[in-house]
Amino acid sequence: MFLRSEPHWEVVEPLKEMGWRIRKSLFLIKPKDQPKQRLLLTWIEYGPDRLLSAKDQAAVMKLLPNIQHPSIHPFLHAIANENGALVIRDFNKDGCMRDIICKTKPTKASFLKRYCTPKSVQCFSMAEIKQYGRQILEVLKFLHDKGLAFHHLHAGNVLIEKEVCKLTDLENYMIGIPPYYKQFYSQFRKIHSSESIDVYSFGQLLYEMVFGKPLNQATIDFLPPNSPATIRSVLESILSTEACKMGLPTLEGLLSHPLFADETVRTVGIKPQLKIPSKLKETFKQYKEGSERKLKEEQKVIGQVRRLTKAKAHHSSDSERRRRKLEARKKSQKKLDLVKENGSTEIPDATTPTTPDSATSSAPAASTS
């Protein structure tokens, strides 16, 4: 229906195996006046965390093409209706950061074949980690200063064009799509703010850049001893169990870390710019507060379920069963001993045997009476 109303675009082919989300459809399209150019059309349904009204949703999507930042993949077109959102942007034939790590292309094979069992991986150099890490932290800081957030930072949503990182799929935050790492950070009550979510996701991304593979778990407390000390320091401050339980560093704190502090970003000359109307500023504020409140409620439920599961596991454990059996035996033996003790004092009075002498002595008394 969109292409019918916008006749200057034409579908080249659907990209069925490119992504991993169930309710997200990707299409390779081209402008009719430039048939050699390739664009990426994304259609995605609203997620369960959607909090915006239809009117605010339309206004937010209309704002996205106005974002200018060297580290944000530009939007060519963005609209929303009652069912979902549609976005058009340039197609990067070299793929995302994960394609670079796994030495593959975005249309080469299915998602699972490209990333689950790569034949070889390519880790980033120290210079690239410092440069790209600084770029990503700066664009995250830019979004949070504007009252926004990203929440969907992972290797699949970072493109690299001419040594410049570009975040893509920014619209996922606006339409309530569950973040990639939510299954991990939702179990930690200290990771509840929008900034802490992006910091945690940055830690996961940094681990994949350094070691050439995703962490695939919530925390890590033992890093390879040969990893550089500055990288170990950043990863431990974000991904260690203690850090996730006690609190993560801020974006400003990471930017001042020795790993990134002295790095000057290489940009393409685009001045960061995003003018948000006053009405939308309040909308973004309420949206961020609502999403954080919803996450806290979910974390509370998760905590209750974990405590209940732990209690059930303890109750059904072998050691607890043996303890209950031993305690039941002790109680049973105690009752039996008590019955025996009471019986030994009462039996002589109730069942005193009669002797022949006593029988004869009682007989005359009976006949006399």
Contacts in CASP RR format, 6 or more apart in sequence:
PFRMAT RR
TARGET T0000
AUTHOR 0000-0000-0000
METHOD contacts of the structure
MODEL  1
MFLRSEPHWEVVEPLKEMGWRIRKSLFLIKPKDQPKQRLLLTWIEYGPDR
LLSAKDQAAVMKLLPNIQHPSIHPFLHAIANENGALVIRDFNKDGCMRDI
ICKTKPTKASFLKRYCTPKSVQCFSMAEIKQYGRQILEVLKFLHDKGLAF
HHLHAGNVLIEKEVCKLTDLENYMIGIPPYYKQFYSQFRKIHSSESIDVY
SFGQLLYEMVFGKPLNQATIDFLPPNSPATIRSVLESILSTEACKMGLPT
LEGLLSHPLFADETVRTVGIKPQLKIPSKLKETFKQYKEGSERKLKEEQK
VIGQVRRLTKAKAHHSSDSERRRRKLEARKKSQKKLDLVKENGSTEIPDA
TTPTTPDSATSSAPAASTS
2 79 0 8 1.000
2 86 0 8 1.000
3 9 0 8 1.000
3 10 0 8 1.000
3 11 0 8 1.000
7 32 0 8 1.000
8 31 0 8 1.000
8 32 0 8 1.000
8 33 0 8 1.000
9 29 0 8 1.000
9 30 0 8 1.000
9 31 0 8 1.000
9 32 0 8 1.000
9 39 0 8 1.000
9 41 0 8 1.000
9 88 0 8 1.000
10 29 0 8 1.000
10 30 0 8 1.000
10 31 0 8 1.000
10 32 0 8 1.000
11 27 0 8 1.000
11 28 0 8 1.000
11 29 0 8 1.000
11 41 0 8 1.000
12 27 0 8 1.000
12 28 0 8 1.000
12 29 0 8 1.000
12 30 0 8 1.000
12 38 0 8 1.000
13 27 0 8 1.000
13 28 0 8 1.000
14 25 0 8 1.000
14 26 0 8 1.000
14 27 0 8 1.000
14 28 0 8 1.000
15 26 0 8 1.000
15 27 0 8 1.000
15 28 0 8 1.000
15 40 0 8 1.000
15 106 0 8 1.000
15 107 0 8 1.000
16 26 0 8 1.000
17 109 0 8 1.000
17 110 0 8 1.000
17 111 0 8 1.000
18 26 0 8 1.000
18 106 0 8 1.000
18 107 0 8 1.000
18 111 0 8 1.000
19 26 0 8 1.000
19 111 0 8 1.000
20 111 0 8 1.000
21 44 0 8 1.000
21 177 0 8 1.000
23 44 0 8 1.000
23 45 0 8 1.000
23 47 0 8 1.000
24 42 0 8 1.000
24 43 0 8 1.000
24 44 0 8 1.000
24 45 0 8 1.000
25 42 0 8 1.000
25 43 0 8 1.000
25 44 0 8 1.000
26 40 0 8 1.000
26 41 0 8 1.000
26 42 0 8 1.000
26 43 0 8 1.000
27 40 0 8 1.000
27 41 0 8 1.000
27 42 0 8 1.000
27 43 0 8 1.000
28 38 0 8 1.000
28 39 0 8 1.000
28 40 0 8 1.000
28 41 0 8 1.000
28 91 0 8 1.000
29 38 0 8 1.000
29 39 0 8 1.000
29 40 0 8 1.000
29 41 0 8 1.000
29 88 0 8 1.000
30 36 0 8 1.000
30 37 0 8 1.000
30 38 0 8 1.000
30 39 0 8 1.000
31 37 0 8 1.000
31 39 0 8 1.000
38 91 0 8 1.000
38 93 0 8 1.000
39 76 0 8 1.000
39 88 0 8 1.000
39 89 0 8 1.000
39 90 0 8 1.000
39 91 0 8 1.000
40 88 0 8 1.000
40 89 0 8 1.000
40 90 0 8 1.000
40 91 0 8 1.000
40 92 0 8 1.000
41 86 0 8 1.000
41 87 0 8 1.000
41 88 0 8 1.000
42 86 0 8 1.000
42 87 0 8 1.000
42 88 0 8 1.000
42 89 0 8 1.000
42 169 0 8 1.000
42 171 0 8 1.000
43 84 0 8 1.000
43 85 0 8 1.000
43 86 0 8 1.000
44 84 0 8 1.000
44 85 0 8 1.000
44 171 0 8 1.000
44 172 0 8 1.000
44 175 0 8 1.000
44 177 0 8 1.000
45 83 0 8 1.000
45 84 0 8 1.000
46 83 0 8 1.000
46 84 0 8 1.000
46 85 0 8 1.000
46 175 0 8 1.000
46 176 0 8 1.000
47 175 0 8 1.000
47 176 0 8 1.000
47 177 0 8 1.000
47 178 0 8 1.000
48 176 0 8 1.000
48 178 0 8 1.000
49 176 0 8 1.000
49 177 0 8 1.000
49 178 0 8 1.000
49 291 0 8 1.000
49 294 0 8 1.000
50 57 0 8 1.000
50 175 0 8 1.000
50 176 0 8 1.000
51 176 0 8 1.000
51 287 0 8 1.000
51 290 0 8 1.000
51 291 0 8 1.000
51 294 0 8 1.000
52 60 0 8 1.000
52 174 0 8 1.000
52 175 0 8 1.000
52 283 0 8 1.000
52 287 0 8 1.000
54 80 0 8 1.000
54 82 0 8 1.000
56 280 0 8 1.000
56 283 0 8 1.000
57 80 0 8 1.000
57 85 0 8 1.000
57 174 0 8 1.000
57 175 0 8 1.000
58 79 0 8 1.000
58 80 0 8 1.000
59 277 0 8 1.000
59 279 0 8 1.000
59 280 0 8 1.000
59 283 0 8 1.000
60 80 0 8 1.000
60 174 0 8 1.000
60 280 0 8 1.000
60 283 0 8 1.000
61 78 0 8 1.000
61 79 0 8 1.000
61 80 0 8 1.000
61 85 0 8 1.000
61 171 0 8 1.000
61 174 0 8 1.000
62 78 0 8 1.000
62 79 0 8 1.000
63 276 0 8 1.000
63 277 0 8 1.000
63 280 0 8 1.000
64 75 0 8 1.000
64 78 0 8 1.000
64 87 0 8 1.000
64 170 0 8 1.000
64 171 0 8 1.000
64 174 0 8 1.000
65 74 0 8 1.000
65 75 0 8 1.000
65 76 0 8 1.000
65 77 0 8 1.000
65 78 0 8 1.000
66 274 0 8 1.000
66 275 0 8 1.000
67 74 0 8 1.000
67 75 0 8 1.000
67 170 0 8 1.000
67 273 0 8 1.000
67 274 0 8 1.000
68 74 0 8 1.000
68 270 0 8 1.000
68 271 0 8 1.000
68 272 0 8 1.000
68 273 0 8 1.000
68 274 0 8 1.000
69 139 0 8 1.000
69 142 0 8 1.000
69 270 0 8 1.000
69 272 0 8 1.000
69 273 0 8 1.000
69 274 0 8 1.000
70 135 0 8 1.000
70 164 0 8 1.000
70 166 0 8 1.000
70 265 0 8 1.000
70 267 0 8 1.000
70 268 0 8 1.000
70 269 0 8 1.000
70 270 0 8 1.000
70 272 0 8 1.000
71 135 0 8 1.000
71 136 0 8 1.000
71 138 0 8 1.000
71 139 0 8 1.000
71 164 0 8 1.000
71 165 0 8 1.000
71 166 0 8 1.000
71 167 0 8 1.000
71 267 0 8 1.000
72 139 0 8 1.000
72 166 0 8 1.000
72 167 0 8 1.000
72 170 0 8 1.000
73 89 0 8 1.000
73 90 0 8 1.000
73 92 0 8 1.000
73 159 0 8 1.000
73 166 0 8 1.000
73 167 0 8 1.000
73 168 0 8 1.000
73 170 0 8 1.000
74 89 0 8 1.000
74 90 0 8 1.000
75 87 0 8 1.000
75 88 0 8 1.000
75 89 0 8 1.000
75 170 0 8 1.000
75 171 0 8 1.000
76 88 0 8 1.000
76 89 0 8 1.000
76 90 0 8 1.000
77 86 0 8 1.000
77 87 0 8 1.000
77 88 0 8 1.000
78 85 0 8 1.000
78 86 0 8 1.000
78 87 0 8 1.000
78 88 0 8 1.000
78 171 0 8 1.000
79 85 0 8 1.000
79 86 0 8 1.000
80 86 0 8 1.000
80 175 0 8 1.000
84 175 0 8 1.000
85 171 0 8 1.000
85 174 0 8 1.000
85 175 0 8 1.000
87 171 0 8 1.000
89 168 0 8 1.000
92 106 0 8 1.000
92 159 0 8 1.000
92 161 0 8 1.000
93 105 0 8 1.000
93 106 0 8 1.000
94 100 0 8 1.000
94 105 0 8 1.000
94 106 0 8 1.000
94 159 0 8 1.000
94 160 0 8 1.000
95 105 0 8 1.000
95 106 0 8 1.000
95 159 0 8 1.000
96 106 0 8 1.000
96 155 0 8 1.000
96 156 0 8 1.000
96 157 0 8 1.000
96 158 0 8 1.000
96 159 0 8 1.000
96 168 0 8 1.000
97 155 0 8 1.000
97 156 0 8 1.000
97 158 0 8 1.000
97 159 0 8 1.000
97 160 0 8 1.000
97 165 0 8 1.000
97 205 0 8 1.000
97 209 0 8 1.000
98 115 0 8 1.000
98 154 0 8 1.000
98 155 0 8 1.000
98 156 0 8 1.000
98 208 0 8 1.000
99 105 0 8 1.000
99 106 0 8 1.000
99 114 0 8 1.000
99 156 0 8 1.000
100 122 0 8 1.000
100 160 0 8 1.000
101 118 0 8 1.000
101 121 0 8 1.000
101 122 0 8 1.000
101 123 0 8 1.000
101 124 0 8 1.000
101 155 0 8 1.000
101 208 0 8 1.000
101 209 0 8 1.000
101 212 0 8 1.000
101 213 0 8 1.000
102 114 0 8 1.000
102 115 0 8 1.000
102 118 0 8 1.000
102 121 0 8 1.000
102 122 0 8 1.000
103 118 0 8 1.000
103 119 0 8 1.000
103 120 0 8 1.000
103 121 0 8 1.000
103 122 0 8 1.000
104 114 0 8 1.000
104 115 0 8 1.000
104 118 0 8 1.000
106 114 0 8 1.000
108 114 0 8 1.000
121 212 0 8 1.000
121 213 0 8 1.000
122 212 0 8 1.000
123 209 0 8 1.000
123 210 0 8 1.000
123 211 0 8 1.000
123 212 0 8 1.000
124 132 0 8 1.000
124 209 0 8 1.000
124 210 0 8 1.000
126 228 0 8 1.000
126 231 0 8 1.000
128 209 0 8 1.000
129 206 0 8 1.000
129 209 0 8 1.000
129 210 0 8 1.000
129 231 0 8 1.000
129 259 0 8 1.000
130 259 0 8 1.000
130 260 0 8 1.000
130 263 0 8 1.000
131 163 0 8 1.000
131 263 0 8 1.000
131 265 0 8 1.000
131 266 0 8 1.000
132 158 0 8 1.000
132 160 0 8 1.000
132 165 0 8 1.000
132 209 0 8 1.000
133 165 0 8 1.000
133 202 0 8 1.000
133 206 0 8 1.000
133 209 0 8 1.000
133 260 0 8 1.000
133 263 0 8 1.000
134 255 0 8 1.000
134 260 0 8 1.000
134 263 0 8 1.000
134 265 0 8 1.000
135 164 0 8 1.000
135 165 0 8 1.000
135 265 0 8 1.000
135 267 0 8 1.000
136 153 0 8 1.000
136 158 0 8 1.000
136 165 0 8 1.000
136 167 0 8 1.000
136 202 0 8 1.000
136 205 0 8 1.000
137 202 0 8 1.000
137 251 0 8 1.000
137 254 0 8 1.000
137 255 0 8 1.000
137 260 0 8 1.000
138 255 0 8 1.000
138 265 0 8 1.000
139 165 0 8 1.000
139 167 0 8 1.000
140 150 0 8 1.000
140 153 0 8 1.000
140 198 0 8 1.000
140 202 0 8 1.000
140 251 0 8 1.000
141 251 0 8 1.000
141 252 0 8 1.000
141 255 0 8 1.000
142 272 0 8 1.000
142 274 0 8 1.000
143 149 0 8 1.000
143 150 0 8 1.000
144 194 0 8 1.000
144 195 0 8 1.000
144 198 0 8 1.000
144 251 0 8 1.000
146 274 0 8 1.000
146 276 0 8 1.000
146 284 0 8 1.000
147 276 0 8 1.000
147 281 0 8 1.000
147 284 0 8 1.000
147 285 0 8 1.000
147 288 0 8 1.000
148 173 0 8 1.000
148 284 0 8 1.000
148 288 0 8 1.000
149 173 0 8 1.000
149 194 0 8 1.000
149 195 0 8 1.000
149 197 0 8 1.000
149 198 0 8 1.000
149 288 0 8 1.000
150 167 0 8 1.000
150 170 0 8 1.000
150 173 0 8 1.000
150 198 0 8 1.000
150 201 0 8 1.000
151 172 0 8 1.000
151 173 0 8 1.000
151 179 0 8 1.000
151 194 0 8 1.000
151 197 0 8 1.000
151 198 0 8 1.000
151 201 0 8 1.000
152 169 0 8 1.000
152 170 0 8 1.000
152 172 0 8 1.000
152 173 0 8 1.000
152 177 0 8 1.000
152 179 0 8 1.000
152 180 0 8 1.000
152 201 0 8 1.000
153 167 0 8 1.000
153 180 0 8 1.000
153 198 0 8 1.000
153 201 0 8 1.000
153 202 0 8 1.000
153 205 0 8 1.000
154 180 0 8 1.000
154 181 0 8 1.000
154 201 0 8 1.000
154 204 0 8 1.000
154 205 0 8 1.000
155 205 0 8 1.000
155 208 0 8 1.000
155 209 0 8 1.000
155 214 0 8 1.000
157 167 0 8 1.000
157 168 0 8 1.000
157 169 0 8 1.000
157 180 0 8 1.000
158 165 0 8 1.000
158 166 0 8 1.000
158 167 0 8 1.000
158 168 0 8 1.000
158 205 0 8 1.000
159 165 0 8 1.000
159 166 0 8 1.000
159 167 0 8 1.000
159 168 0 8 1.000
160 166 0 8 1.000
162 268 0 8 1.000
163 266 0 8 1.000
164 266 0 8 1.000
164 267 0 8 1.000
164 268 0 8 1.000
172 179 0 8 1.000
176 291 0 8 1.000
179 197 0 8 1.000
179 201 0 8 1.000
180 201 0 8 1.000
181 197 0 8 1.000
181 200 0 8 1.000
181 201 0 8 1.000
181 204 0 8 1.000
184 200 0 8 1.000
184 204 0 8 1.000
184 217 0 8 1.000
184 218 0 8 1.000
185 191 0 8 1.000
185 196 0 8 1.000
185 197 0 8 1.000
185 200 0 8 1.000
185 201 0 8 1.000
185 218 0 8 1.000
185 244 0 8 1.000
186 295 0 8 1.000
186 298 0 8 1.000
186 299 0 8 1.000
186 302 0 8 1.000
187 218 0 8 1.000
187 299 0 8 1.000
187 302 0 8 1.000
187 303 0 8 1.000
187 306 0 8 1.000
188 218 0 8 1.000
188 244 0 8 1.000
188 245 0 8 1.000
188 299 0 8 1.000
189 296 0 8 1.000
189 299 0 8 1.000
190 196 0 8 1.000
190 244 0 8 1.000
190 245 0 8 1.000
190 246 0 8 1.000
190 247 0 8 1.000
190 248 0 8 1.000
191 197 0 8 1.000
191 200 0 8 1.000
191 244 0 8 1.000
191 247 0 8 1.000
191 248 0 8 1.000
192 292 0 8 1.000
192 295 0 8 1.000
192 296 0 8 1.000
192 299 0 8 1.000
193 292 0 8 1.000
194 288 0 8 1.000
194 291 0 8 1.000
194 292 0 8 1.000
195 250 0 8 1.000
195 251 0 8 1.000
196 247 0 8 1.000
196 248 0 8 1.000
198 251 0 8 1.000
199 238 0 8 1.000
199 248 0 8 1.000
199 249 0 8 1.000
199 250 0 8 1.000
199 251 0 8 1.000
199 254 0 8 1.000
200 238 0 8 1.000
200 239 0 8 1.000
200 244 0 8 1.000
200 248 0 8 1.000
202 238 0 8 1.000
202 254 0 8 1.000
203 234 0 8 1.000
203 235 0 8 1.000
203 238 0 8 1.000
203 239 0 8 1.000
204 214 0 8 1.000
204 215 0 8 1.000
204 239 0 8 1.000
206 231 0 8 1.000
206 234 0 8 1.000
206 235 0 8 1.000
206 238 0 8 1.000
207 214 0 8 1.000
207 215 0 8 1.000
207 220 0 8 1.000
207 235 0 8 1.000
207 239 0 8 1.000
208 214 0 8 1.000
208 215 0 8 1.000
210 227 0 8 1.000
210 231 0 8 1.000
210 235 0 8 1.000
211 224 0 8 1.000
215 239 0 8 1.000
218 244 0 8 1.000
219 239 0 8 1.000
219 240 0 8 1.000
219 241 0 8 1.000
219 244 0 8 1.000
220 235 0 8 1.000
220 239 0 8 1.000
220 240 0 8 1.000
221 240 0 8 1.000
221 241 0 8 1.000
221 242 0 8 1.000
223 232 0 8 1.000
223 235 0 8 1.000
223 236 0 8 1.000
227 235 0 8 1.000
230 257 0 8 1.000
230 258 0 8 1.000
230 259 0 8 1.000
231 259 0 8 1.000
233 257 0 8 1.000
233 258 0 8 1.000
233 259 0 8 1.000
234 254 0 8 1.000
234 257 0 8 1.000
234 259 0 8 1.000
236 243 0 8 1.000
237 243 0 8 1.000
237 248 0 8 1.000
237 249 0 8 1.000
238 248 0 8 1.000
238 249 0 8 1.000
249 257 0 8 1.000
254 260 0 8 1.000
255 261 0 8 1.000
276 284 0 8 1.000
314 320 0 8 1.000
END
